[in-house]
Amino acid sequence: MYFKKTVKHVGEPMSHLESIASSAVRAAIKVKASVIICFTSSGRAARLIAKYRPTMPALSVVIPRLKTNQSKWSFSGAFEARKSLIFRGLFPMLADPRHAAESTSATK
């Protein structure tokens, strides 16, 4: 019921990302999924999924990004994962940044 009220409140010209999030929640409710898994780098998609308050928990896998300032390299993503902790039903998880590097080197 909350999902239907939120969709009516948002209105018709929905953004592309908001449309995907609402459709994901609606599909998960219809198929009675036990969890929604969302891969994100900024956390925005996961927050939009939490906005529609799905009945099942949403797992937000934050993929860290590599940053440099000419003298050192660092990964961002921990802040985005922490920020997701305040949303109802959203459980953030920080992905392993080494995993992507290992899979690309294995394919070469």
QUIZIRA-V856206 format. One record per residue. N is the residue number from 1. RES is the residue in one small letter. SS is DSSP state (a for helix, b for strand, c for the rest). OMEGA is omega in whole degrees, 0 to 359 (NA if undefined). Layout:
n=<N | N>
res=<RES | RES>
ss=<SS | SS>
omega=<OMEGA | OMEGA>
//
This chain:
n=<1 | 2 | 3 | 4 | 5 | 6 | 7 | 8 | 9 | 10 | 11 | 12 | 13 | 14 | 15 | 16 | 17 | 18 | 19 | 20 | 21 | 22 | 23 | 24 | 25 | 26 | 27 | 28 | 29 | 30 | 31 | 32 | 33 | 34 | 35 | 36 | 37 | 38 | 39 | 40 | 41 | 42 | 43 | 44 | 45 | 46 | 47 | 48 | 49 | 50 | 51 | 52 | 53 | 54 | 55 | 56 | 57 | 58 | 59 | 60 | 61 | 62 | 63 | 64 | 65 | 66 | 67 | 68 | 69 | 70 | 71 | 72 | 73 | 74 | 75 | 76 | 77 | 78 | 79 | 80 | 81 | 82 | 83 | 84 | 85 | 86 | 87 | 88 | 89 | 90 | 91 | 92 | 93 | 94 | 95 | 96 | 97 | 98 | 99 | 100 | 101 | 102 | 103 | 104 | 105 | 106 | 107 | 108>
res=<m | y | f | k | k | t | v | k | h | v | g | e | p | m | s | h | l | e | s | i | a | s | s | a | v | r | a | a | i | k | v | k | a | s | v | i | i | c | f | t | s | s | g | r | a | a | r | l | i | a | k | y | r | p | t | m | p | a | l | s | v | v | i | p | r | l | k | t | n | q | s | k | w | s | f | s | g | a | f | e | a | r | k | s | l | i | f | r | g | l | f | p | m | l | a | d | p | r | h | a | a | e | s | t | s | a | t | k>
ss=<c | a | a | a | a | a | a | a | a | a | c | c | c | c | c | a | a | a | a | a | a | a | a | a | a | a | a | a | a | a | c | c | c | c | b | b | b | b | b | b | c | c | c | a | a | a | a | a | a | a | a | c | c | c | c | c | b | b | b | b | b | b | c | c | b | b | b | b | c | c | c | c | b | b | b | b | c | a | a | a | a | a | a | a | a | a | c | c | c | b | b | b | b | b | c | c | a | a | a | a | a | a | a | a | a | a | a | c>
omega=<178 | 179 | 182 | 179 | 181 | 179 | 179 | 181 | 183 | 180 | 186 | 181 | 181 | 176 | 182 | 181 | 178 | 178 | 178 | 181 | 180 | 178 | 178 | 179 | 180 | 179 | 180 | 178 | 182 | 181 | 180 | 179 | 180 | 179 | 173 | 178 | 182 | 175 | 185 | 174 | 179 | 182 | 184 | 180 | 179 | 178 | 178 | 175 | 179 | 179 | 182 | 175 | 178 | 181 | 179 | 178 | 178 | 179 | 181 | 179 | 182 | 181 | 183 | 177 | 180 | 179 | 177 | 175 | 178 | 180 | 178 | 180 | 177 | 178 | 173 | 179 | 180 | 179 | 179 | 178 | 178 | 181 | 181 | 182 | 185 | 183 | 183 | 175 | 182 | 181 | 183 | 179 | 180 | 180 | 179 | 182 | 181 | 184 | 180 | 179 | 179 | 183 | 179 | 180 | 180 | 182 | 182 | NA>
//
